[in-house]
Amino acid sequence: MVKSSPAGRRPALFWQALGLSGLLLLGSCNTAPRSLAAKDVPDESECAPLTPVVAPKGYAVLPEAVLAADSLLARTFSVDALRTANVCGLVPQLRAMLATPPGTLARVVARQQVGSRLTDVALEISSTAGELDCEEERADQIADFLLDEAGSRVKNLTIIAILLGALGSVATGLMSLFEVRKTIYRPVGIAIGLIGAALGYSSLRTSAAADIPFSHRRNALGDVWHGPAESTVFPAAVWNYLSRPGIRGANRPPLRKRLLNRWLTAGELGAKDADEKKQLEDLLFGAGGTYKADALRIRANLFDQLESTVNLMKSDVQQLAREVAEVE
């Protein structure tokens, strides 16, 4: 019976050890990223009101010249309060209230009608702000998911790189111990180093690579961007508050344009190059598309700023209500 020499067994022992280490390495981590299907994205209809908010019967916004020509209204209310009343469609009711004799039942009824309309406007503002906040949270939620998925994959890649480096050290040590020729273990060391570098580079690109289909056919940002005469998302009073010039400052552009100017200069879109800005504009202000986490963060920030702008109307309506209450 022929016995194998120790020298003959060394290469076999080395490759067995290397194979066992490789199996342990492959079994230790799973780098395949989970994907979120479009059907799993929170439905945009969850943010929309159950029924569309329609303007009350007879709602109309009068020209500034008509307001300025009404001396009774101008003496009774401040300029800012009159502008707020105008976008709320309340000027006819204010005229009717002032036309009634003070202290009469007719004056009380007219004041109640004005108060009822102001309550409706306050609810419209709160409803709009709630929808905008819901859309902000919807975008933030999906961005968090994509970033968590990317972070988990980066962690797995980092673990594999560490184990691979350890395996390389063990492999070259075993090769030296078993006196494997340098022409064999040097290429192995180089290969393991290159694989580790590739894993490191892959981990850097992981967070930027993840994307997801995200639709928003009902898009408040789109209305702000395109500026239609009538909005299908905002109630009439809120939309006119955002769209008419002179609100919160005489001779100033509409709040909608001021908001757009911030977005396009110092805001989320200002630092982008022309091509990237155009892609973001089509994505954010259209019906949706494939989003990455950073684009979802931008969308959430835009909704946050729009919500804050809409909420400014609350203080203006409160000022109008205060002046109405002071009318005898």
Secondary structure, DSSP 4 states (H G I P E B T S, - for coil): -PPPPHHHHHHHHHHHHHHHHHHHHHHH---PPP---GGGSPPGGGTS-SS---PPTT-----HHHHHH-HHHHHHS-HHHHHHHHHTT-HHHHHHHHHSPTTSHHHHHHHHHHHHHHHHHHHHHHHHHHHHHHHHHHHHHHHHHHHHHHHHHHHHHHHHHHHHHHHHHHHHHHHHHTT--HHHHHHHHHHHHHHHHHHHHHHHHHHHH-EEEEE-SS-HHHHHHH--SS-SSS-HHHHHHHHSTTTTSTTPPPHHHHHHHHHHTTSTTTTS-HHHHHHHHHHHSSSEEEEEHHHHHHHHHHHHHHHHHHHHHHHHHHHHHHHHHH--
